[in-house]
């Protein structure tokens, strides 16, 4: 599956990027991700294999990653997880509903609540 962009009200969710136009590497480092470039590559490969779905939660005007949210399938259920940069918990909270609806509607998963905090 190709990554799917999602509108989350004041924020938007997109796939992770590390290219000459947009790079999420510095923001992922702020979230404590070791080897952020490798993390981006793995996240995109996981979309292809449909084993793990990760979105960058971004500021619409700049595209800057301010939080991550993801769904990890386990059989017929999905574990929802996320992590926000300092001061951006509101963006993470706003993304829970849209990410859950995608997992339920497009993937047929029953999403476990509540959100598990941290980067996976």
Secondary structure, DSSP 8 states (H G I E B T S, - for coil): -----EEETTEEEE---BSSS-B-HHHHHHTT-SSHHHHHHHHHHHHHHTS-EEEEEEETTT--EEEEEEEEEETTEEEEEEEE-TT-HHHHHHHHHHHHHHHHHTT--EEEEEEEES--
